[in-house]
Amino acid sequence: MSPLALVSVSDKKNIIPFCKKLVEKFNYKILSSGGTANCLIEAKIPVIKVADFTNSPEILEGRVKTLHPKIHGGILAKRDNKKHQMDIKENKIELIDLVVVNLYPFKKKIEDNCSWQEAIENIDIGGPSMIRSAAKNHKEVSVLVDPKQYKIFLEKIGKNLVDKTFRAKLAFEAFQHT
């Protein structure tokens, strides 16, 4: 079974070559939503839209996309826990191996003296939830929150060096990000 990466980024720097390599070299399937999915589709990278994956539409003008048991169950499931595996099977949840998320640019918007409404719309809810879920389950899941991490992740995965120590380092960086 192909590994599954959930990719949802505000900062799209280097996301296309990163995802292209994940798919072509490492046989990943890419799960994505909103603007990131559209960006990847335009670049001809195969994408499974979150709405199709969860069988739930994006609602409230995009405010709710990834807050779903099929997303968080896929991230948080302990792979060596029989009860978790029963829940995964019973609920037809696919395990997510990699979470690539960075947050809406709330701080930058505030610094640019945006309107109150624009500031409110740049408060990310799903992003921190996915980041923290992946970091919490770093024994099983890698989490990338910065485009600067893409190159090293690809190098490590290419050398089969994505281990618990590396994932713990990524988790620490993710907790700092949130």
N, C-alpha and C positions, 0 to 999 in steps of 0.2 A: 504494500500500500504506500502511496506517495505521501511524503510529509506535507503538512498543511501550514501555511503562513497566513496570518491575519495582518493585513497592511492597511493602515488608515492614518495618513499623515497630513498635517497642516503645512509643514516645510517639506516640499517635494524635491528638494535638492538631491540629486543622484538616485532617486527612487526608481526611475526607469531602468538604468543599467543594472541596479541591484536586483530588481525583480526579474529582469530578463535572465540574469545569471542563475538566480534561484531556480527558475523554470527549466532553462536549457541545460545547465550543467548538473544541477542537483535534484532535478525531477520534482520540485515542489509544485503544489497546487496553491494558487493565490486566492484568498478570500478578501474582499474589499467592499467599501461602501462610498457613497457620495462622490465628491470631487476626486478622490484618489482612484476609485474604480474607473471613473471616466477618463482620467489621465492615462491609466494603464491600458484601457481599451483602445484609446487613440493611438497608443504606441504599439498596438497589435500584440499585447501580452495577454494570454488567456486569463480571465478573471471569473470567479464565481461571485456574484453580487450577494452581499449579506442578506438582502431581502429574499432572494431565492433560496439561500442556504437555510434561513430560519423559517421560511414560508410566512413571513410577517413583513408588511411593507414599512418603508421609512415613513414616519408620521410626524405631525406637528412641525411641518416645514424643515425636516431634517433634524429636529431636536432629539428624536428617538430613532436610533438605527441599530446600535449594537448592544443595547441593554436587553438581553434575551438569554434564557437558560441554555440554548444551543451554543451560544458564544461562550458564556462564562462557565458552563459545564465542561465544554471542550478545553478550556484553559485550565480550570481548577482541578480537574479529575486526577486523583492519585492513581497512577497506572499499576501500582502493586497492591491496590486495595480492592478486595473482591466485591465489597458493597458498592464502591464507586463504579467498578466495571459492570456490575449488574444494572445500576442506574443508567450508565452510558448506553448499554445495549437496549434496555427497556424503553428509553426515550429517544433512541436513534440519534445519538449525539456523536459527532466525529471529533476525535482528539485534535487539538491545535498544538503544533510543535513550536511555533515561532510567532511572536507578537511584535509587530513593527508599528509603533505609534509615537507621534509627538503631538503636543497639545496646541490648541488654538492660541494665537499670539495675544493673550489677554494683557500681559504686562506691556507689550509694545503698543497696543491700542490705547491703554491708559496714558502711557507716556506721550502719545501723539495727541492727547486731549480730545479723544473721540467723544461722541455723545453718550449719555447714560445708556440709551437703548443699545447702541453698538457695543458698549462694554459688556452689557448683560448677555448679548448674543455670543460673546467671545469667552464665556465661562464654559469650559469643557466639562462634561459630566461622564460621557461614555469613555473618553480617552483615559482619564485617571483610573477609572474602574478596570479597564482592560490592562493597563500598565501594572497596577497594584495586584491584580489577579495573577498575571504572569510572573511577577516578581515573587509573590507569595509561593507559587508553585515552581520556583526555579529549579527544583530537583528534576522536573520533567520538561520545562518550557524555557526557551530563550526569549529575552525581551530586549528590543533595541529601541532607544528613545532619541537617538541623535544620528544624523547622517554620517558623522565621523566614525560611527561604529560599524558601518556596512562593510568596509574593506576588510577590517580585521575579522569580522564574522565569516566572510567568504573565505579568507585565508585559513581560519581555524576549521571550518567545515570541510574544506578541501583536503586538509591533512588529518581529518577525523579527530580533531582536538577540541570539539565542543563537549566539554565534560562538566561535572558538577562544580568544579572550582571556577571555570570560566563563566558558567551560568550564574554563580553566586556573585561574581564581580559585576556582571550585567545587571543583576537584581539590585545590588547596592546603588548603582548608577541610576536605575529606574526609580528607586525610592527617593533619591536626591532630586530627581526631576519633578516628582509630584509633591 
